[in-house]
Amino acid sequence: MIKRVFWLTAGVAIGVVAVRKVSAMKSAVGPEGLNRAVAQLTDGVAGFADALRQGMNEREADLRSALGIDADPRS
């Protein structure tokens, strides 16, 4: 019985601390900060996709060169 009360109290305390931290962070960031964070995330994802696409094209060119295939079917 005492263990249950202890764990219930610990869970409630952790929940309260988590809610307060999230609320503080949410008010500190604000809507403008959230928009800025989302924009940075999308820029990062787009940059990663561009780098991945460039790497794939370079690798395909290397493979075509190694296999002696000159014509690119996408052209």
C-alpha positions in Angstrom: 0.0 0.0 0.0 2.8 2.4 0.9 4.6 1.6 -2.4 1.5 2.5 -4.4 1.1 5.8 -2.6 4.7 6.6 -3.2 4.6 5.8 -6.9 1.3 7.7 -7.3 2.8 10.7 -5.6 6.0 10.5 -7.7 4.0 10.2 -10.9 1.8 13.2 -10.1 5.0 15.2 -9.2 6.7 14.3 -12.5 3.5 15.2 -14.4 3.2 18.6 -12.7 6.9 19.4 -13.4 6.5 18.3 -17.0 3.4 20.4 -17.6 5.1 23.5 -16.0 8.2 23.0 -18.2 6.2 22.6 -21.4 4.0 25.7 -20.5 7.1 27.8 -19.8 8.8 26.7 -23.0 5.6 27.3 -25.0 5.2 30.8 -23.6 8.9 31.6 -24.1 8.9 30.5 -27.7 5.6 32.1 -28.7 3.9 31.7 -32.1 6.7 33.6 -34.0 9.3 31.4 -32.5 7.4 28.3 -33.4 7.0 29.5 -37.0 10.7 30.2 -37.1 11.5 26.7 -35.7 9.3 25.0 -38.3 10.8 27.1 -41.1 14.3 26.1 -40.0 13.2 22.4 -39.8 11.8 22.5 -43.4 14.9 24.3 -44.7 17.0 21.6 -43.1 14.9 18.8 -44.6 15.0 20.4 -48.0 18.8 20.9 -47.8 19.2 17.2 -46.8 17.0 16.1 -49.7 19.0 18.3 -52.2 22.3 16.9 -50.9 21.0 13.3 -51.1 19.7 13.9 -54.7 23.1 15.4 -55.7 24.9 12.4 -54.1 22.7 10.0 -55.9 23.3 11.7 -59.3 27.0 11.7 -58.7 27.0 8.0 -57.8 24.9 7.2 -60.9 27.4 9.0 -63.0 30.2 7.1 -61.4 28.4 3.8 -62.1 27.6 4.7 -65.7 31.3 5.6 -66.2 32.5 2.4 -64.7 30.0 0.3 -66.8 30.8 2.2 -70.0 27.2 3.5 -70.4 27.4 6.9 -71.9 23.7 7.7 -72.6 21.6 9.0 -69.8 18.0 7.8 -70.3 16.7 10.8 -68.4 18.1 13.2 -71.0 
